[in-house]
Amino acid sequence: MGASEHPRPEPKDSDQTIDFVRKQELDRALERLKRLQNENERLRQRIRKLEQELEAARRREHRSTAPFSRGRRKQKPQRNGRKPGKQYGRHHRRRIPE
């Protein structure tokens, strides 16, 4: 079967033409397409997460029931006030001027 036995029909419109590409180029393009789709989905998930965080922050901002609340408490908070005895530090007295 030669090329002269099955001639290609001429396209009627240039928009309807299909160019044939090598398998290697097609594989590369499909791999890039898949990688970009994965990245696109990852970025969409990140956008959803950030939008949720933003909405939570806006809701927190408008709440007036507990303005003193600052999120989670510390596991072992430090005691208030001055430390007793030697834990406070070295005591110092100013010299009497001459």
PyMOL commands that set and color helices and strands:
alter all, ss='L'
color gray80, all
select helices_A, chain A and resi 14-16+23-62+85-88
alter helices_A, ss='H'
color red, helices_A
deselect
rebuild
show_as cartoon
